[in-house]
Amino acid sequence: MRDFLSKASSNMSDLKMKASNHSSRLSSSIGGRSTTTSNVSSDELRQPMPEITRPFPVVEQPPRCILTSVSDNNIRLTSTKKGLVDITSSRGDKELFLLIPAVKTCNDEGDAKKKKDVYYLKSYKFNRYLTSDSETGEVSTVKISAEINNNVQNNDEEEEEEEKKKDWVAAAKAKAESALADNSPTKSELGDAEQWLLMHSPHGGHFLVSVKNELNIATCSRTVNDGEGRRITTNSVGLKGENSVEESWDVEFVSGELCFMSSSPSTSSEESTKQIRCDLVGNMTLTSDKRGWEVWRFVEMGGGKVRIVSWMHSQFCIACNHEGKVSTIGIGKAEEGCDEWTVEKAPEGCTGVVIKSVACARRMLCRRGEGGGLSTMQEFEGDCGVWQLDAAHSQVYTLTSFHHMRSIGPFPYVTENMKQSDQFVLQMIDEDGTVRLYHKSNGLYLGSNEDGDVECITVSDNDDNESSTELWTMEQAIDGGYTFRSKTHGGLLSFSNAEINPKLCTVTAMTDDKREVWSINPLLPRAISSGKIKTFAIGTSVAVGTTVAMPFLMAGMLAVVPAEATLAASVMAAGLTGAEAIASVGAIGVTAAIVFREDNDTIGIESEHEENDEGKDYTKRPLCAWRSW
């Protein structure tokens, strides 16, 4: 027995020695070409997170807006779950509408240069589209049925609903709501959604013009019977064609680019970078955390100005009073201009941006003292006034099949369990759409070979881009989603059709069931609802001004924001086609910008720089790409 144990121990030692020698040979080969490994969890093979020089911003899409009457700034458009459109003084989810770009239409002369940009207006809370009836003059909302994409967001919502139903209080509430549910017919054709034209009004704001009826949405008086024989006059919403002030609306946007606001590390101090946090009651502090409380929404206000709003508290924004004191304040409660800021590149020698108050003599946001309080300074005083803006998703994504309920993970498999999704860092290499996919948990890159195998590999700085197997060309698919094609052999990233444990692979051409089309889902901080997640998207990384830093065109649109705008706000918005936007609102798409300008009295989508943009540093976008400004 003793001899047997001795021999077993000797054999085990030999195996350990062979494994050690194999690991040494493998490690020594990493310095040359890209190295393939099946032991993806080995710490010896892990590579650091890639440096991101061309960041993708996180932009809420489609843009959300509040429509306020020019005739009375306390009157806003609202809607109900049964389709009623009315007016209110409230400012909540029921008053939010999504502005979704539709296909352009020509005017009567057919002049291609005078194409009009039209939009779908969709209730953010009830997912119903704004429509009108010229005979009755009524304005209402209607359901539009559409094919639902099998992506992670839908799955999250279903799980959330199931959890709610387990709670008896929520169940009772759901039962009560079901009794009052809307039973109106659902339209089945996407083209049935009514389109709207936003035209500049001489009274201020814009007319909301029905393309079908050529009439404007207006506030109007309506006389109704109260049921007791008395007739009461109330304010309501209807159609008119008089181009009066009652038909004019201010379009205020409440969505934007999501960023962390981090202090710039001081060269004279070992103090770590900290983020501005908005706590439960709206107080601002500096913290080392990077969660939802540290995310800020930069809402375009026009002319390069932004409003900085807490992502977790949409009612709180950062304001600076005339004495230079900084605090959070409710939206609409600040004095004119006190909640508006500009973002510019910091002076030479500093790494970051400076954030200047518009109303308060261009004072700069800064941090004061060891406690990390926020204040402003009149003159630039160095690192305490320098901030770094980084996209809220930290360039981390999950990849899910656009047409199937599958997600990559655990590598090399795809799964129906979205909680097992692997995380990837998407690194853009050039302006032609060349990217790398860094597997975060393995610390390696996604690569492929001519045999169709997909593996995790290491990457060397000496690798030739022409033969690097970890490089992919990222392109937008015709019907939404993205494809990844190998730069070396042209294979499309896909997965096998096996019922049990399907694996990643590459194929030479698109299959009939389109397993090669992927959704790219930004991984945002915790403490957020799936309802918020569905409105986020990656966008193209460009700078507005004299140069375009990264003209990465995924869908033929350049993400630009004008230096001057005739409307009081401009916003980053989805560059989806009308059909895509309706069929999968919230799916990941390329980001473009809706530019509000006076061009034939309409709001249009602009894809070129204006001459007067030159030299205006505070108009450069996206904000997370400040390193390339």
N, C-alpha and C positions, 0 to 999 in steps of 0.2 A: 504493500500500500504506500509505504514511504517512497519507494522507487517511482511509483506511478505519479505521485504528487510532484516529485522532483522533476520528472520528465515534462509534466504539464506546465510547471513553472518555467522551465527552460524554453519550451515552445512559445509561451506567452511573451517571454523576453525577446525572442527572435521576431515575433510579429510586430512588437512595439518598435524594434530597431528598423524593420523594413518600412513601417508607416512613417517613422521619423525621416528616413532617407528620402522617401517619396515626396514628403511635404517640403523638404529642403530643395529638391530638384524643381518642384513646381514653383516655389517661391522665387528661386533664382531666375526662372524664365520670364517673370512678370516684367522685368525691365525692358524687354524687347517688344515683340508684337503683342496684339491683344490676345489674352490667354483665356481659354475656355476651361471651366471647372464644373464638376457635378457637385462638389462639396461646397455649396453656396453659403453655408453658415460659418465657414472657417474664418476666424478672426484675422488670420495671416493674409487672407485675400481681400479683406474689406478695404474699400477706397473711400476717401473723405467725400462729403457732399460736394457736388460741382459748384463752381463759382458762377453765379447768374449775372451775366452782363446785359442780357436782353430780357428783362422781366415781362411776364404777362400780368397786366393789371386785373384786379377783380372788380367788375362793374356790374351793378344791378341792372338787369334787363328783363323785359322791356321797361322803359322808364315809367315811373309812377308820378302822377300829377294831381293837383287839386285845382278845380275850376271855380274861380270866385267872380261874381258879377262886378263889372266896372261901376255899375250904377249904385251899388251898395256893397262895401267890402265885408259886410257881415252875412252875405248871402252866398252860399256855396251849393254846387250841384251834388246831389246824393241819390242813392238808389236802394231798393229793398230786394229781398230774396225772391219776391214774387214778380219783379220786373217793373215796379213803379219807380219813376224818376221824379224827384221833387227837389225842393230847396230847403236848406237848413243853415243854422248858424254854427253847427258842430264842426269838428275837425278831427275825424277819425278814419278807420278803415273803410267805412261805408262811403266816404267822400273821395276815396282814392280811385283813380282810373288809370289803366295801362294804355299808353300811346304806342300802338303797334304799326310800324310802317307797312303800307300796302304797295302794290305795283303802281307805277306812275301812269297817269292818263293824259292824253293830249287835249288841247283846247279845240274850239270849233274850227279854227283856221288850220289845224293839223300841223302847226309849226313845231318841229321837234325841240326847238330851243325853249319853248314855252310849256313844256310838260309840267303838270302840277303834281306835287307830292300829296298823297292822300293817306289817311290813317284809319285804323280800326280803334274805337274807344271801348275798352272792356273794363267792367267793374272788377276791381282788385279782390274784393271780398267774396263776391257771389259768382264770379266767372261767367258773367252774362255780357252780351255785346249791345252797345247803344244802337237803337234803331228809331225810326219815326214813321208817322202816317200823315201824308199830306191832306187827306180828306178830313180827318178829325183834328189835325194839328197836334196830336199827342206825341210825346217822346217817352220811350220805354226801353227796357232791355230784354233780350231774348237769349235763350240757350242756343249754343252751336255745338253739335256733337262732332267729335273728331277722334281720329285714331290716337290712342294713348301709347306713348313710347314705353317700352319695358325697361325703365332705367331705375337707378337707385332711389331717386326722389319719390317716385310713385310707391315703391316698396316701403320706404320709410313712413309715408303717410298712412298706408294701410296698417302698418304695425302700430302707429300712434293711435289710430282710430280703435284698433282692437283693445289697446290698453285702456282707452277711455271707457269703453263699453263694460270693462270689468268693474269699474267703479259704479256703485248703485246710484249715486247722485247724478253722474254723467248720463247713466242709462235712462233715468227718469226724464232728464232734460231732453235727451235725444228722442224719446218717445213723444214728448210734447211737441217738439219741433216737427216730427214726422206727421203729426196730425194736421199741421198747418203747412205742410210741404206744397210746393208749387207743382201743379199738375198740368201746366200749359204744355202744348206740343213742342217738341224739340226739332229744330231744323237740322237736316242731315247733310246739306251741301255747304261747304266752307264759303262758297261764293255768295251765299245768302246774307252774310254779315254785311251790314251797311257801312259804307265808307264815308269819311268826313274830311273836309278841307278846312284848314285853319288859315284864315285870311286876315290881314292887318286891318284893324278898325280905326277910323279917324277919331274915335272917342277914347282911344287907348285900348290895350289888350287886343284880342282877336275875335273874329266871328267864327263860330263853329257851324260850318255850312254842310248840309246834307248834299252829297254828290248826286243822289237819286232825285231828291225833291227840289234842290236849289233853293232851300229855305234855311234860315238860321235858328239855332236854339236860343230861346229868349225867356226871360222872366216875365210873367204876365199875371193879370188878375183873373180870378175865376169865381163865379157866383154859384154856390151850391145850396141845396136844401139840407138843413140840419136834422130833418126827420120829425120836427115838431111844427112844421109850417113856416119856419123862419128861413129866410135866404141870407146866407153869410158870404161875404167876399173874402177870398183868401188868395195869397200869392202862390203861384205854381210855375210849372215849366211847360212851354209849348213851342210851336213853330211860328216864325214871322219872317217877313221879307222886306222890312222897312229900313234895315241897316241902322237902327237906333241904338242908343246907349244901353237899352235893356237887352240888346242882342250881343253885347260885347262882354268878353270874359278874359280875366287874367289867368294865364297858365303858369302855375307855380309848381316846380318840380321838387320832389322830396327824395329822389334816389340819386346815387352817384357812385364814385370810386371809393372802395373800402381799403383803408390803410392803417397800419400801426404808426403812431407818432413816437419816435424814440429819440432820446437825448444823444447827442453826438459824443462819443468817448473823448475825454480830455487827454491831451498829450502830456499834461503836467500832473495828472492824477490817475490812480489805479481804479477809480470808480467805474463800475460796470455800466453798460448801456441800460437805461430804464425807459419804460413806456408810460405815456400819460394814461391814467385810468379814470373812468367815470363810475363812481360807486352807486350803490342802490338809491341813494338820495340825491345824486347828481353832483357830489363833491369830487373835485379833481385832485389826484395824487400821482406820484411817480412810483412805479413798481417794476420788479424784474419779471413779472408774469407776462405771458402773451396769450390771453384768452379773449372771450367775447367782450369783456368789460374794457379791454384796451383797444378795441377796434373803433375807428372813427370814419364817418361817411362825409366825403367832400362833395358837396352839392354845388354844381355850377350856377352862378347867379348872373352870368353875362359879363362881358368886358374883362374876362380873366379873373373875376372875383369869385370866391367860394364861400359857402357857409359850412362850418365844421360841426357836424352833428354826431352825438353819441349813437353808435349802432344799436346798443342795447336799450337806450332811452331815446326814442325818436323825437321826443318832445324837448330834449335838452340840446342846446348848441352853445359853443364857446363865444363869449362876447367880451368886449373891452369898452369900459365907459370912458368918458372924456378926461378922467383923471388918470387913466392908464391901468385901472384895476381890472383884473381878469377873473371871470367866473362863468358858470353855466347859467343859462336863462332859458325860459320857455320860448318856443318858436313864436314869432310875432309879437313878443313882449319887449324886445330890445328897441332902443331908439334907432332912428333911421341910420343905417350903415354900421352900427356898432357890432353887429354880428357878421360882418363881411371882412374877408381877409384876402390877401394875395400871397402866392408862394413863389419865391425866386431862388435861384442858385446862390449859395453862400459865397462870400468874397473868396478870392484866391487864397489858398493855404488852408481852407476849412473844408471839411467833408460833410456836406449836407445842404440843407436849404434854410432860408430865413422866412418866417411867417409874419407878415406885416398887417397891422390893423388899417382898414380903409378910412374909418371915420376919425380915428384918434391920432392925427398928425403922423401917420405912418409908423407908429410905435411897433417894435418888434417883440413877439412872444419870446419869453425867456424863462429860465428857472433860477430861483434865488435861494441861497443858503443851503446848509447841509440837509435841511428837512425836505428839500425838493419842492418847495412851493412855486407856483407859477405867477409871473408878473409880466411887465413889459419894460422895455428900455428905449430911450430916445435915440441913443447912438449905439452902434454896434460895438459890443465889448468882448467879442471872442466866442469861445465854445459854448458858453452858457446860453447863447442865442441861436445856436445851430441845432437843427433837427433832421432826423433821417426818416423818410417816409417809405415804408415797405408794404407790399401787397399783403392783405389780411390772410391769404392762404399759404404764404411762405413758399409759393411755387410747388406745392404738393397736391397731387391729384390721385383719384382712383379712376381706373379705366373699366367701363362697363359696355357690354354689347348694346348697340343702338337699337337693334331689332329683336333681341332675345333677352330673357331674364338671366343674364350671366355676367359675372364680374371676374376679373383676373385675380386669382388668389385661392389658396396659397400656391405660390409658384411651384411648378410650371402649369398648374391646372387652372380651369375656370370653374366658378361655383355659382349656385343659385342663392347661396347664403351671403347676402351683401355684407354681413358683419365680418366675414373672412376676407374681405377685399384687401389686396396689397396696396401699398402706397408708393407712388412714383413721383420723382422730381422731373419736371419737363424742362429740359435745357435747350433753348434755341441757339443754334450754331451760326446761322447766316440768314440773309434776307430772302433766301429761296425756299424757306420752309424746312431746312435740315435741322433735325432735333436728335437729342439723346434721351433715353428713358432710364433714369437712375432708380434702381430698386432700393428703396430706403432701408428696409430691414436687413437685406442681404449685403448692402454696401457695394453692389456691383451694377453693371449696365446690361440692359436687355440687348442681346445680339442674336444673329441667325446665320445659318449656312445654306449652301445651295441644295442640301438634302431636305430642307424644310424644317429643320430643328430650330427651336428657340431656346437659348440658354442664357445664363448669367455669366458675363465675362468681365475681365479687367480691361482697363484702357491705359495705354501709355501715351505720354506727351509726344513721343517720337513717331506715333502711328501716322501713316499717310491717310489723309481723309478720303482719298479715292478708293482705298481698299479696307477701310475700317468697317468691320461687320456690325458695330454698334450704332451706326448712323442710319437714320430713317428720314424719308421725306414725308412730311405731314401735309395732307391735302384735305380740303373740305369735300364731302360727298355731295352729290347732286340733291338728294332728298334729306339732307341733314346728317350730322355726325362727321367723323373724320376717318381717314384711312392712313395707315403707316406702311410705306413701301421701302424695302431695304435698298440702300444706296448702292450696294455691291452686286446683288443678284436680282433685284427687282421683285422679290417675293412680297406679298401682302400679309401683314400680321393678321392671323386668324386663329381659329381653334377647331379641333377635330369634331366630327359629328357623332362621337360616341355618346351613348346614353349614360354610361358610368364613367366618371372621372375624365371628361374631355380635357385634352391638353392643348397648350398653345402650339402653334405651328405657323409656317408661311405657305402660301399657295400662289400659283402663277397668275391666276385671274380671279375676278369676283365670282363667288358662288351664287346660286339662285336664291338661297335664303340669307345672303348678305351678312355672313358671319365676320366679314372683314371691316365692317363699319363700327366705329367706337364712339361712345360718349366720353367726354373728358370732364370729370367732376371735381371742381376745386374743393379741397378739404379745409373747411373753415373751422375756427375755434369752437370749443364746446359751449354749452349753455345757450344754444340757439334752437329754434324750432325748425322742423322740416319745411314749414310754410315759408320761412325766410330763405332756406337753402335753395329752393327751387328758382329764386330770382337772380342767382349769381352766375357769372360767366367769365371765361377768360376773354381777353381782348388783344388786339394787335398793339404792339409797342411802338409808338411813334412820338415825335415831339412836334409841337406846333410852333411855327415861327419861321425863321429864315432857312432852317434845315430840317430834314426829316431824318431822324437818327436811325430808325429801323423800319423801312417801308415794307413790312411783311404783309403782303396782300393775300389773305386766305379766301376772300370772297369778293374780290374786286372793289372793296371799299377801304378807304384810308381813314383811320380814326383821327379826326381833327376837331378842334373846337376853336371857334373864331375869337379874335381879340375883341371885336365889337359885335353886339347883337341887338337887333331891334326889339326883340322880346326880352323881358327881364331875366330870362334864364336860358341856359343851354345845357345839354346833358348828354352823357355817354349813353348810347342806346344800342339795341341789337341790330346787327346788319343782316337779319334774316329776310327771306322773301316773305310775302304776305301769307302764302300757304304754310310755310314752315312755322311762322310765328303763331298762327292759329292752331296748327296741329300739335305743336309741342312748345308752348310757352314755358320758358324756364329751362329748356334743353340747352346744352352748351353750344353756342354759336359764336361766330366772329363778332367783334365789337366794332361798331361804327359810331358816328356822332350825328345827332340831329342838330343841324345848325339853324338857328332861328334868325332869319334875315328878311329884309324887305326886298323880295325879288318877285315882280309881278304881283305884289301885295300878298304873297303866300309864304308859308313856312316851308323850307325845302331842305333836302339833304345835300350838303356840300362836301365835295371830296377834293377840293383844291385849296391851296392857301391864298388868302387875300393879300394884296400888296401892302395894306396897312398893318399886317401882322409883324412886319420886320422890326427887329429891335425891341420887341416887347417880351422881356424874359418871363413875366408872370403869366403868359398865355401858354407856356409849354405844357404838353400833356403826353402820356399820362404822368401823374405825379410820382408814381413809384419808379419811373425811369429817369429820375433826376440825375443819376450818375452819368448819363449820356448827353445831358443838356450842354 
